[in-house]
Every structure is written in structure tokens, then in C-alpha cells.
Amino acid sequence: MTDKQSHFNEPKLRDTLRNDLNQPDLFQNIRREFDELQEFYISEEKQTEFEAMHWGRRWILVAGWLVRCMLLKLSPLQRLLVIIGSVFVLFDGTMQFGKAHAQTSVNWHILGWLFLIFVLMLELKNRILARSELEAGRSVQRAMMPEPFPKFSGWSIALSSQPAIEVGGDLVDFIRINSTKASIVLGDVSGKGLKAALMMAKLQTTIRVLAFEFAETVFPMSKLNTIFKRDGVTGMFASLLMTDFTVDGDTINYINAGHLPPLVVSANGVEEMQKGEPALGIMTNTEYSQRSVTLQPGDIFFAFSDGLSEARNEYKDLFTTERLKKLLPSLRSHSVDEISREITSAVERFVGNSRVHDDFSFIIIKKM
């Protein structure tokens, strides 16, 4: 493509602005962005304090608090430029330079706006660089993800993971240990973003090594806990559900380290399995027990991260495990890919235009 053709293919600013103004949900997006600003800059305690005030006073104080927090988070140079630029914008007058016969006038307003635009450009540059790094991290995570519908004789499987931002701390993996045995892992590293994603990648690598090393025995969750606590970041922990099953078998063995109890969907309804032992990285010398569940043809073993049950809508309501329990029986006769789509759609409809606050993942293992 020539430079001339590339120039003509570039979007025009006028067309871009027209498309921005014609968004069907423009005002909803503005409201959502403002809500996210408040959530990011204002603590829950401070928000509670503001909500007790008269609406007029509340809006003034919220605006002032947001400006204050923004200034504190800027770099020293950016902070000075914003303050000076704002003063120049509000100042009424011009500034004279040079001798009487050759004076140059500079409008304070224009100079102020130039300062503010310069700060905006600096922040935009930083954001673009950070986003490109996150997108690179996301591409690595995608490469580490297993296929969404692994094939294993006697079982139908679906795996799903949706990060809240470009990279996430949820772990979903399918490990084909040998010709007759496979494992599915579902984990959730505390926090989200790049730090959680890096810890998740390290945890996934360790699990794979141990799974093959102990292929003929019970997975050594206690050893994994020791490694995670020894090599992890202080204050971080991870919940983990480790399952294994065999070709054409009917039993799923699982070890639960602080994860939400899995659900079994049968003709009799939904049964919640027992809770497990503490999450990885919390306590040393923790012993973990392996449990088993036998499935009849058509039964479903369903496990999920708390990002699914705790997904929130604009009214701060949670999706909840109970809502999930009501949905699953109606999906028992469906294929695993249909179940996966229905659950994802149900969560998306519930959340609506609200921002996703946490990664959410789930695994579906259906006995054929």
C-alpha cells in the first residue's frame, strides 16, 4: 500500500467525532465512566459519607474530591502544568512581550489550554504504552489457555475464562496426563491485573510439572502450597480446584484448596459439594484431602470462580450462586458449548452496562 493510499484510509477526525456523538448509549457510557471514576478515586467510607449529604452539597464536594485525588496522582511536572494551565484559563487578559514598537500579545486562555492539552497528551502516551504492554500480556495468556472444548473419551468438556481487564488472575487449564487420565484445573489468584497474571503463569507451570511427576498418585496439593508460599509474593494467595478423571470412567476426583465448592447437576437437581481446605499461600504444612463424585450419564460437574457469582449490576446486586443453581437444571440436557454460552449470556445480561469488576471463569465436565 502506498503512503498516499494509507493517508486516504486513515479515519477523518470529523467522521470519528460524528460517530462518537451518534453512539446509541452515549449518556449511559458517560454515567458509567463517572461511576468508575468515583469508585477508583473515592473510598467506600468516603462515598458513604458523601451519600449522607444533601445532593447539592454532595455534588460539589465529590467534584472537588475528584480533582484533589487526580492532582495527587499526577507526576510533579504534570501537577504544576495543570495548576498553572487552569489559572491561565481562568485569568482574563493578555500578556505583552517586547519593546513598544514591536510588542507581541499572548492570550492567557490559549496558553492555559496549551498547558492542559500537553498534560493530556503525556497521560495519553503513558496509557497507550501501558495498554500495549497489557495486550502483549493478554496474547501470552491466550497462548497458555487450553482449547475451550477439549476432547476426552466418555466426557464432554467446556472451559471458559473472561478477564476483567486485558490480563487476569484466573487459571483454567486442561492437562492430558497420559492416554487414560486427564486433569482440569480451576484457580483464582488474589487481585487482578498484571501482578495476578504473572503469579497465575508461575502457578500454572508448577502445577503442570507436579501433575506429570505424580501422574500415578494423588496430586500433591500440600507440596504445591509449600512452593507457592515459599516463592510467592507476600500477602498473595490463590484458591485452586484440581480435578482428574479417566477415559470412559464415571468418577471425578478433586482436591479443593480454598475454592468455591463445585456443583453437581443431576436429574435430582443441583447439589453443592463440600468446602475444601485453605487456599494456597495462607498457611504452611496444610494437609489436603481428595474427594470423589460419581456421575450418571447426562450429569454435570460445574465449578466457577467468585467473579461469576459476585458479578454486579448497576444497582450493586450480585449474580449469586443461588441464581446459578436456579439456571443450571434447565441446561442439563444441553450440550456443553450451549451451556457455556447460556451462562456467559446470563451473566452479561445481569451485569448490563456496569463495569466487570473481577475475572470470571468456569469449567463444565459432563458425563456422556
N, C-alpha and C positions, 0 to 999 in steps of 0.2 A: 504494500500500500504506500503511495507517495505521501509526502508531507502535506501536499495540497488536499488530497483526499482525506487524510487524517484530520485536517483542520475543519473540513466540512462535516465530518462525522461527530465532532465534539458537540455536546449539548449546549444550546444557547442559553444564556442567563435568563433572558426574558421568558423562554418556554419553561425553564425549570421553575421560576417563580410562579408562573401561571399554574403549573401542575401542583405546586405546594399549596396555593390558595384554594384549589379545587378539590382538595382531599375531602372525601365524604365524612371522615371522622376527625376533622381538624381540631374542633373545640374539645373533643374527648382526649385527643393527644396532648393538647395544651394542659388540660386538667391533670392528666396522668403524669406529665413531666413535672408539674408544680407539686403534686403529691410526693413524687420521688425526691424532689429537692428537699422538701420538709423532712422526709424520712431519713435522708442522708445527713443533713446538717443539724437536725434538731433531735435531741434525745427523747425517749418516751416520757421521761419525767418532766421535761420542759414542755412537751406537747400537751401533757395533762394539765400543766399549769396554765398554758395559753387557752385551752378549751374552757376553763372556768371563767374566763373574762367575757365582757361584753364584746359582740362581734366587731364593732368599730375599732375599739382599742386593740383587740386581738390581731386584726389585720395589720395595723400599724406596727405593733411590736414584732409580729412574725416577719414582716418585710425588713425591719431594722436588724433583727437577729440573723436573717439570712445574709444580709450584706456584711455584717460583722464577721460571721463564720467564713464567708467567701474570702474576705480580705486576709484573715488569719491563715488560710490555706494557700494563698499565693506566695510566690517567691518574693524576697525583699524588693528586687527591681520591679516586678510586676505590681506589687502593692503600692510602691511610690508612684508608678506611672498611672495607676487607676485613680489614686487620690488627687494627683496633680491634674490629670485629664478631666476629672469630674469638676474640680474647682474652675478650670478654664472654661468648661462647657457652661457653667452657671454664671461666670463673670460676664458682665455686659460692657463691651468696649473693644478697642483696638490698641495695638502696641506699635509705636513709631520707632523706626531704626534709621540711622544715617544722619547727614547734615541737612540743614534746612532746604538746600537747593536740590537734594536727591534723597528724599525720605521714602522709606518702604513701610507699608502698613501690614501688620499681621493680625488677622481676626482671632481673638481668644477662643471663640467657639470652634473654629476649624482646627486650631492647634489641639484643643482638648479632644475632639473627635479622633484626630490622627493618633494621639496617645492611646486612646481606648481601643481603636482598631488594631494598633500594633500589639497590645496585650492580647487581644482576641486571636490574632494570628499566631502568637507564641504558644498560646494554650492549644489552638487547633493543631499546630505542628506536633506538640507533645502527645496529643490524643491520637493522631494518626499513626505516629511511631509506636505507641503502646498497643493500639488496635492491631497493627500489622504483626507485632510480636505475639499477641494472643491468637490471631488467626493462624500463625505458623504453629503455635502450640496445639491448636484445635486440629490441624491437619495431622499432627503426630498422634494425637489421641484417636482420631478416626482410624489411622493405620493400625493402632493397637486393639481396636474393637473387633470382636468376632463378627461373623456374618449374622444377620438378625434372625435367620431361621436355620440353625444347624440341623443336619440330617444325622439321625441315630436310630437304628432299627428298634422298633417297638415303642418309640416315643415321638411325640410332636412337640417341637420346642420353638419358643419365640423370646427374643431378648430385646430390650428397649432401654435407651438412656437419653435423657434430654437435659443438657446443661443449662443452668440459669443464665450464664454468660458464655463467652466463646469457649472457655475451658472449664471443666468441672471436677469435683472430687468424688463422684460416684464411680464405682468399679463394677463392670459387668464383663464376665469372661466365660468362655466355653473351652474346656481343656479335654481333648481326646487323649486319655492317658495310655490306652492300648486298644487293641481291636475289640475288646469286650467291655471296657469300662470308660466312663466319661464323668467329668465334673463340671458343674456350673457354679460360678462364684458371684455373689452379690455383696458389694461393700459400700460403705459411705464414710469417707474421711471427713473429720470435722472441719467446718469452714467451707469456703468455696474460692474459686479463682485460681490463680497460678500456683500459690503455695500448696493448696489442696491437690491440684492436678499433679504436681511433681511428687508429692507423697504417695498419691494413688499409683503412679507409674512404678515407683520403687516397690510398693506393696505387691503389685501385680507380678512383677518379676520374681520376687521372693516366693510368692505362692506357687508359681509355675515350677520353680526349682524344687520346692518341697513336695509338690504333687507327684512329680515323676520319681523323686528319690524314695518316697514312701507309697509307691503305687500299689503294693500288695498288702498294705496295712491301713489302719485308720489315719486320716490326715492329722499331722502333729500341730494342732492349733496352739498348744502351750508353747511349743518351740517358736512358732510364728509370733506369738505375743512377746516372747523374750527378745527376739530380733527387732521387732517394731519398737519396743520400749527403749532398747539399747541404742538403736540407730535413728530414732525419730526425733522430731522437734519437740522441745519441752511444751507441755500443755496441749499437744495434739493427740487425738485418739481416732480410732476407726472401728465402726461396727462391721461385722462380717458374717455372712451366711455361706457356709461351704457345703455343697451337696455332691453326692455321687450316686450313680446308678449303672446298671449293666444292660447289655444288649438283650432285648426281648424279656427283660425282667419286669417285676411289678412293684418293686420296693425302692424307695428313695431314702438314702441315709443322709443325715445332715447334722452339722455342728453349728450352733448359733452363738456367736460372740457379740452380745450386746445389740443385735439387730432386732427389728420388729418381728414378732412371731409370724411365720408363714401361714397362709390359709389353704385349706384343702376343700375343694368344691366337689361334692358328690351328689348322687341322687337324693340324699337326705338333707342337703343344704350346705352351709358353709361352716367349717369347724376351724377354730383358731388353735394353732399348735402351742406348745408350752414356750415360755420365755427361756432365753439362754443365759449363759454366764456373762460376766462383764466384758465390755468392749476391749479391743486390743489397745495396749498402751496405758491403761489405767492402773492396773495392779500387777505386781510381779508374782511369779510362782502360782499362776492361776491354772486350775485344772478344768478342762472342758470335756463335756460328755457328748457322745454321739447318740442321736435318736433316729428312729426309723418310722416310716409310714408306708403302708401298703395301699396301692391304688387299684381300683377296678377299672376296666375299660371305660373311657369317657371321663374319668375323674381328672381333676386339675390340681396341680401343686402350684400355688401362686405366692410369690414373695416380692416385696417392694421396699423402696427407701422412704424415709419420712417426708421427703419432698413431695411425694404423691398425696399422702394423707393430710399433710399440712399445707397444701396449696390453698392460697387465699384469694377471695374475690374482692371487689371494691369496697364491700362492707366489712372486710376483715374476717368473714366467716371462713372456717376451714372445710376442706373437702371431706375429711374424716374417714377413718377405717370403716365406720358403720355404713356410710354411704357406699363404700366399695363393696361391703358384704351384701348390700341390697342389690347391687348391679350384677355381681358375678354369677348367681344362679341362672339368670336369664341368658347368659352367654355360654353355658356349659356345652350345648350342642353345636356351637360354632367352631370353626377352625381356629387355630392359634393366631394366624395373621389377622383374622376378623376380630378376635378378642382383643388383640393388641391395638388395633385401630379404634375399636369402640371405647376402650379405656382411655386412650390418649384423647379422643374427641370429647369424652365426658369431662375430663379434667380441663381441657381448653375451653369448653362451653361454660364451665363453672367459673373459671378464672376471668373470662371475658377480656376486658381491656386492661386489667390490672397487670402490673409487672410480676413476672415469675421470680419468687424470692429464693428458691433453692432448686438444686438439681433434683430431678425425679427419674427414677429408674424402676424397672420391674422385670421379672422373669416368669415365664409360663412354661410348665412342663406337663404335658397331657399324655396320659396312658392311652395308647392306641388299642 
